[in-house]
Amino acid sequence: MNKKVTAPEIVRYDGKRHAAGVSYLARQIANTMGLPLYIAEDIGHAGYCHDIGKEYLPAALWDKPDKLTAEEYERMKQHTRLGFEVLRWSEFQRFAAQAALEHHEKWDGS
């Protein structure tokens, strides 16, 4: 097959690959910690969904090859809140919603 792949398709593929990798690692850590299977699965699912808020930002922003401007960086930081807002309404997704909101939080809470 000789299909031409567009830049947005590459970005979306890389995003899915990143999500799958985070999901796998999170689940492995949970398993290693001896957490029950249902919790390890929830953690893995949260890992997969953690960056879902990026889907609500322009692809040109999160695919920019150059350094983000201060304004762009502030906008990019909104992906955590956007992901939380998307996921929080579902009982099934509440754990993932919290992970989406807090996955860039530092130890000091900032």
ZIDACOR-V34790 format. One record per run of one state. SS is the DSSP state (~ for helix, > for strand, _ for the rest). FROM is the first residue (numbers start at 1). LEN is the number of residues. If there is no record, write none. Layout:
SS;FROM;LEN  SS;FROM;LEN
//
This chain:
_;1;6  ~;7;26  _;33;4  ~;37;13  _;50;2  ~;52;5  _;57;2  ~;59;4  _;63;7  ~;70;7  _;77;2  ~;79;9  _;88;3  ~;91;12  _;103;8
//
